[in-house]
Amino acid sequence: MQIILLTILLVTPVQTWYGHYDRGLRLIQDGQPIAARSELEAAYALRSREQLQVATGSQEYIDYLPHLYLAIANQMAGDIESARKHLAKAEDSGVAAKSEVGRPLLVAYQLLLRGDASGKYSRPAYTVYSAKPPVISDAEFNQLRQDVMTKCNIPPDSKHAPWYARYELGLELERKGDYSRALGELIEAVALRPNPQQRARMYGMWLIDYYPYFHIARSHVRLENWQCAKNALDISQKVSEIPPAAPEFAEFLALQQETAKKLAEK
């Protein structure tokens, strides 16, 4: 028995902090926050120090930000209190704020978990506005929602939609000119996933550029909610949402100029 046990120990690889950490990040991307939290906690138990550019292999380096990703995993799992505690620890360490990858995530989750950075609102300022009447009929909206849910492989009558279904519905409503309804869906998408990303995985192998703050700003501009548009544009710029090479970048700059002009006229 001892010989068999020794053999098992010799052939079973020792779990490293990086192995747990890497799996945790992948599980977050796959939308499995509870499993991700377990892996991240295991990584943190083995290595508690946050650090930039940690060597994990030959010429392989990562920014090690366990508290930030534990905040994300807990938020996704619905444990907001724990998410805020880990967010505070991520802020205290100061490492995430210096990370090219971590900084936009930190800003996004600060907004999600604490609301508007000015302290004036308990939620992001772009969510505080007077709603305008919708453009399309309720019947047309319900059919559009059903089509999007089916496309996302979600039961059409489901009351709870994941972030990517909300985002896709918001984009479809934008295309139809119903910016009032589009705002509602886009804001819900951000509440579920505040961090933008190029080629974000939506469903299966379906990837999309996830630029929610840009689209929120665009809808506010169309509705002439100028202060809300500025707030969304400021966040978009702060988290480096739109890469300069992206097709949307020129429109982003145009929205900034139009919004600044309209606010200066007031």
Long-range contacts (C-beta under 8 A, 24 or more apart in sequence): 15-42, 15-46, 16-46, 17-42, 17-43, 17-44, 17-46, 17-47, 18-43, 18-54, 18-56, 18-62, 20-46, 21-62, 21-64, 21-66, 24-69, 24-73, 25-69, 27-73, 28-69, 28-72, 28-73, 28-76, 29-201, 30-201, 31-76, 31-162, 33-72, 33-73, 33-74, 33-75, 33-76, 33-77, 34-73, 34-77, 36-69, 36-73, 36-76, 37-70, 37-73, 37-74, 37-77, 40-66, 40-69, 40-70, 40-73, 41-70, 44-70, 50-90, 50-93, 50-95, 50-96, 51-95, 52-95, 52-98, 52-99, 63-95, 63-99, 63-100, 63-101, 63-102, 64-95, 65-90, 65-95, 65-96, 65-99, 65-101, 65-102, 67-93, 67-96, 68-96, 68-102, 68-105, 68-106, 68-109, 71-109, 71-113, 72-105, 72-109, 72-195, 75-109, 75-112, 75-113, 80-113, 83-109, 83-113, 84-113, 84-114, 87-113, 103-239, 104-195, 104-196, 104-238, 104-239, 104-240, 104-241, 105-195, 107-235, 107-238, 107-239, 108-194, 108-195, 108-196, 108-239, 109-194, 109-195, 111-194, 111-235, 112-190, 112-191, 112-194, 116-231, 124-190, 124-231, 124-235, 125-227, 125-228, 125-231, 126-187, 126-213, 126-216, 126-217, 126-220, 126-228, 126-229, 126-231, 126-232, 126-235, 127-187, 127-228, 128-228, 129-183, 129-220, 129-223, 129-225, 129-228, 131-180, 131-183, 132-180, 132-223, 133-180, 134-178, 134-180, 134-181, 135-176, 135-177, 135-178, 135-179, 135-180, 135-181, 136-173, 136-176, 136-178, 136-181, 141-173, 141-178, 141-181, 144-169, 144-172, 144-173, 144-176, 145-169, 148-172, 152-202, 152-203, 153-203, 153-204, 161-188, 162-192, 163-189, 163-190, 163-192, 163-193, 164-189, 164-200, 164-202, 164-203, 164-208, 164-210, 166-192, 167-202, 167-208, 167-210, 167-212, 168-202, 168-208, 170-212, 170-215, 171-215, 174-215, 174-218, 174-219, 177-222, 179-218, 179-219, 179-220, 179-222, 179-223, 180-219, 180-223, 182-215, 182-219, 183-216, 183-219, 183-220, 183-223, 186-212, 186-215, 186-216, 186-219, 187-216, 190-216, 195-239, 196-236, 196-239, 196-241, 198-243, 198-246, 209-246, 209-248, 211-236, 211-241, 211-242, 211-246, 211-248, 213-239, 213-241, 214-241, 214-242, 214-248, 214-252, 214-255, 217-255, 217-259, 218-251, 218-255, 221-255, 221-258, 221-259, 224-262, 226-259, 226-262, 226-263, 226-266, 227-263, 229-255, 229-259, 230-259, 230-260, 230-263, 233-259
